[in-house]
Structures are given as structure tokens and as C-alpha cells.
Amino acid sequence: MDKIETSKKILKLAAEMSEHYYHKPLIVCYSGGKDSDVILRLAMETLNPDQFEVLHSVTTVDSPVTNKYVNDIYKELKAKGIKAEKAIPMGADGKPTNMWKLIVKKQMPPTRLSRYCCQVLKEVSTPNRIAILGVRKDESPGRKNRDVFSIRGKTKKQAAFYSFEHAEEVHHEALEKEKEPGGEIWDCNLIKTMREQKDTVVNPIYEWTDEDVWTYLRSNNYPHNPMYEMGYHRVGCVGCPMATYKQKKKEFADFPGVKQQYIKAFDEMLKVRIAEGKTNTDKYGNNWNNGEEVYNWWVQEYRHNPKGQMTIMDYMQQTEETDEFGLIVREKKKT
């Protein structure tokens, strides 16, 4: 399969760049899903143990099945001498946080148009490093405009993407220029970013399809998350705002303990809102008296409004400030 060999070439190039510009190994970001299993196994096949590290972001809302699976994989990695760590989500105060604390802090449930949870729980930063992700353009229309190499911007529009061929070419040119007097001054944006040791992302299986992923895993008898055998097509946070109504119902039926955690957090959220004099009425005019009523709205909202749930402005009507995660929820009036 040509895609496998191409992906391995991408990993080798990324490892060489990481060593040359960052003086550190690659970071393979591991979630416990099928795509992250592929990039992990490709790295294990292609690179030496000292050329990469594995990082799992603890979302605090992964299913018990996923948590156990990740722990099993980590035991295997450590037995093979591969550095594997877990990143605990941290709040703006520098202390560990979780989904339940965030819901109370934000005073609203996470929604499709306000996924504040991803920013804190999932998108753990890998500063000053090259991170390997399992992003594929086959996953969604929004990912079709990306590429194998990318550098992050302050906004999504400012992000830049580069092909493997471009990255390989400019890296070799940079190596040649380094041999010349003053040659380290290089104006290619990708190389400049790496010289400054800023965040760089590499997607070695960007061109892979779902069929490619499963063929690779099964033909090599590699393990995969048992969630897929339970009828799941995607593995992620239980109760993800981006999940369909049908999937949410299945998740909470399979993992009732997580459902109860959400209801408890919604109860605490309502108490905080009442204490601050805020209303607990949704945009349909329904008053929420307890966490279970919030939960019922939250699960049903996708069914009623599939193009987008309540926005942060719809719900946080009385908030007029920027929260600690940088989300401007309402512009302050000038006085």
C-alpha cells in the first residue's frame, strides 16, 4: 500500500526536522481512537524509541472502555521503552480541572457553537514541539482544506498548511544554506517557524480513508478500541456536543454513570446562576428547575435544531465580559 510508505516517509522527515530544529523527539498525540492507533503503530514501525514520545490528553469524559484501553496500550509502550505520558487539563488558575468544573464555571452546557470544553480538555498544547496527529481529510468537509504539515495561527484563518513535498524540499534547501555564511537566515515560513521552535503539526495519514485505516490495523493484527465493536463509528468524549441525538442517547445508555455526572454538574451550574441573579430559562421559554431538565434539553437540542445549538449569546444573556478562556461572550458597553 503506497499510502503506508508515504506516511512512513512523512514520519521520518518529521523526526529529522524535530531533532534538527527542536532538538527533541516528536510527540505522537494519542486519543485511543482508530486514527491515533494508526499513527502510533506507524511510528513504532518506522522510528526508534528515542525519536518519539506519546501523549494522551485526559479529557475527563472519555468512556470507561476507552480509559481502560488507553491504559493497556500505555503498558505495552512502557514495556518497549517508549516514553508515554498523560496530560491533565489545567484551568486558567493553573490547577487541574475537568468537564464538571468547566460546566459550573462557564454557567452553561457545552454546545455545538460553544465547545469551550475542547479548548481546555482536548486541545492540549504541545508548545515548542512537532506534534503528530491522526487528522484525515476523509473525516469531514472542514478538514479537506488542510495538508500534511501545518503551523498554527492565532486564529484558524491564520493557520498555514504545506504538502509533504514542499516540507521535504525546503528542509533540504535549509540544510544546504546552513553550510553557507549566514545561511541560517531562511525566509520560508515553515522553516522559520521550526527555527523559532513554535508549534508545528504533522498529519501523516491525511490522505487515508476509513477503509485504509481498518485494512492497516486488521491486516497487521493491531489492537483497536473495543468501543467500535459496541456499535460506535467514532470514539471521543461521552456527550460531545458535535454528536448526533442518536449517538448521545446510546452513549448515555451505555455509560449511565457519566450521564449522572452531567446532571450533577448542571444542578451546580443552576445554583451558581441563581446566586448571581441570572435567569434559568432557555430560548424556548422553558424554565429549568434542576439538572435533569437541563440534561433533557441538552440531549434533545440537536434533534430540534440540527444546524446548531444555542449559542453562547443565546444562553448567557446577562454576561458582559471575556471569560478566562478568552471567549468574548458580550462586548462591554462603552461609558
N, C-alpha and C positions, 0 to 999 in steps of 0.2 A: 504494500500500500504506500504510494508516493507521499501521502499526507503524513504518515508516520515519520518517514525520513526527513521531510521538510520541517516538521515540528522539532525533531532532534537537532537539526542544524540551527534552528532558531534558539533552542536552549543552549547549545554550545556557544553561539555568538553572544547571547546574553550573559552567560557565565564569564566569558572572556572580558566583556565590557565591564562587568561588575568588579572583577578582580583588578582590571587596569585603571578604571576611573574612581571606583569607590573603595577599593582595597578591602572589600568584604564579599562574602558569599551572596548568592541570590536568595531571595525569600520566596518560597512557594506557599501561596495562600491556600489553606485547606479548609473546606467547609463541611466535608463529609458527603457531598453530593457526587453524582457520577462524573461531572466535568472535572472536579478537583481530584477525583481518583485518577483520571486520565493524566493530568499534568504531573501528579505525584509519581505515578509509575513510569512515565516518560523520563522524568528527572532521575529516578532511581536507575533506569536502564542506561542513561546517557552520561550522567555526571558522576564524579567521585563524591563521597560523603562530605568532604570538606568544601565542595563547591556550592552547596545549597543548604538552606535551613527551612524548616517547615513551621508555619504559623497558623494557628486556628483562633479565630475571633469568637469568644464566648458571647453569644447573643442573649443568653438567659431565657430564651423562648424556643430553643430547639427542642424537638421531641425527646423523650427518654430513650427512644430507639436510636436516634442519631447520636446522642451523647455517649451511649454505650459503644456504638460503632466507632466513633472517633477515638475513644479510649483504647479500643482494641488495636486500631491502626497505629496509634502512638506507641503502644507496647512493642509492636513489630519494628517501628522505626528506631526506637531507642536500642533495641537488641542488635540492630545493624549499625549502630554508631552514628545515626543521623540525628542531628540536633532538632528537636521538636518542642515547641513551646505553645502556650495558650495565652492570648491577650485578654485581660479582664477589662470590660468597658469602664471608663472613668468619666465622672461628671465634671462640670466646669470648676467645681471646688477641689478637684484633684483627688476625690475619694471614689471608691468603687460604686457603680450604680447598676441598675437593672431596669427591665421594662416596667415593672410595677412602680418603682420610684419615679420613672420618667412620666408615666401617666398622671400621677398626682402632681408632679412638678409643673407639667405643661397644662394641666387642668382641662384636658380634652383627650379623647381617644385618638390613636394614630389613624389617619385616613389616607385614601388614595392620593389626595392632593396635598397632604401634610404628613409625610412619612418621616417625622422627626426621629423616629426610632432607628432608622438606617444610619443616620449621621453619627449616632453615638454608639450603637450596639454592633453594627455590622461593618461599617466602612472604617475599620481601624486603620489609622495611618501607618505607613511604613516609611517614615521620614529618612531622607538621605540614603535611600536604597533602591535597588531594582526589584520590583515585585512581579512574580509570575502569577497570572490569573487564568481561570478557565473560561473566559468570555468567548462566546461564539456568535457570529453574525446570524446563524440559523435560529437563534433563540427568540429574537424579537425584531420587528422593523426598526426600532430605535438603535439597534446595535449594528445595522448594516452600513452605517457611515463611518465606522471606526476602522482600525487596521491593527497590524501585529504589534507595532511599537507605539507608545503614546506618552505624552508628558501632560501632566495636569496643569490646568489654569485655575485662576481664582473662581471662574465660572465655567460651566460646561462648554459655552461658546468659545472660550479662550483655550480649550484643550487642543492639542495638536497631535496628528496621527501620521505614522510613517510605515511604509512597507518593509518587509524583511530585506529586500534587495537594496533599498535606499540605506537602511541602517548598516548593512554589511559594507556597502560602498564607502560611505562617509567615515566609518570606523577605520577602514584600511587607509583611506586618504589621510586621516588624522594621525595614524601611526607613522606614516611617511613624513608628514610635516614636522612631527616631533623631533625628527633627526636633524632638522634644519635649525639654524639660529633663530630664536623667537618663534619657533614653529608651534608652540603650544597655544598660540592665539589662533583660535579656529572659530569662524563665524557661523558654522552650521548649527541650527537651533538645537538639534538632538544632542550633538556632541558637547555644545556649550552647557546644556542642562546637566549632562553627566559630569563634565569637568567641575561644575559647581556643586555636584553631589546632591541634586534635587530629586524629588520623587519621579521615578520612571516606571511605567507599567509595560509588561510584555505579555501578549496573548498568543502563545504558541499553537493553540488549536482553534484559532479564529475561523479557519475555513472548514472545520469539521461539521458534519451533520449529526443528528441523533443516531442514525444508523452507524456512522463511523465510530461513534463513542462506544456503543454497545458491542459492535463487532470486535473492537480492540480489547475491551475488558473481558468478553466471554472467550475469545479465541486464545487469550493468554491465561485463562482461569484466574483472573484477578478478582478479589472480593469487591462487593459493592453494598451500599446501604440497604438493609432489609426493608426499608420503607417502600422501595419500588415493588417488592413482592406483596405489599399490603394494598396495592392499587394506586399508589401515588406516582404522578408523572414528573413532579418536581419535589425537591427536598429543601425546605427552608424553615423560617420561623413559623411556629404554630400561631395562626390568627393573622398572618401577614395581610395588610390592607389591600395588597395587589391580588390576593387570591380571590377566586370566584366564590359566590354564595355556596355552591355545591361543595367546593373543597373545604371551606370553613366548617360547614356542617359535619363533614366527615372527620376533619381534624379534631373537633371538639367532642365528637362521639368516641373517637379512638383514644383521646387523651383528656378525660374529664377533669383531671387534676389541674391542668393548665387553664381550662375554662373557669374553674373556681378561683384561680389566681387573678384572672382578668376581672371577674365580678367583684372580688375583694378590692382590687385596685380602683375600680370605678366607684365603689362605695366611698373610699377615702377621697377620691377626686371630688365627689359631690360635696362632701363635708367641707373641704377647703374652699370650694367655690361659694358655698353658703356663708362661711365665716368671713369671706371677703365681699359679701353683698352682691354677688353675681347671680344671674338667673340660671336655672337649670331646665330651660325649655328649648327643644330643638326647633328647626326651621319649619316643621310641620305643625307647630303649636302644641306638641305633646310635652307635658311636664314630666321630668324624670324624678322619681321619688327614691329610687335605690339603684344599686349597681346592676342588678339583674335587668332592669328596664333599659339601662344604657347598653348593656350587652345585647339585648334583643334588637335594639335599633341598629347597633354597630354591625351585627351579622346580617341583618335584613337590608341595610342601606344599599349595598351593591345591587341587590335584587331590584330595588326601586329605582336606582339611579346608576346604571352600569357605566355611564360615561365619566363618572367622577363623584366621589362622596362629598360631604360637606367640607367646605374649605375652612381654613383657619379663621378667615374673616367672618364666615357664616356663624361659627360657634363662639369664638372668643370676642363677643361683641363689645365687651367693656374693657378690654385690654388695650393700652395705648403705649406700648413700649417694645423694645427689642429684647428678646429673651436671651438666656446665657449661651444659646447655641447659634446666635446670630440671625435668627429668623425675625424679620420685621413684620409684626402682626398688625400694627396700625401706626401710621405716621403721626407723630405728636403734632398737635395744633400749635401754630406759631402765636405767641402772645405779644 
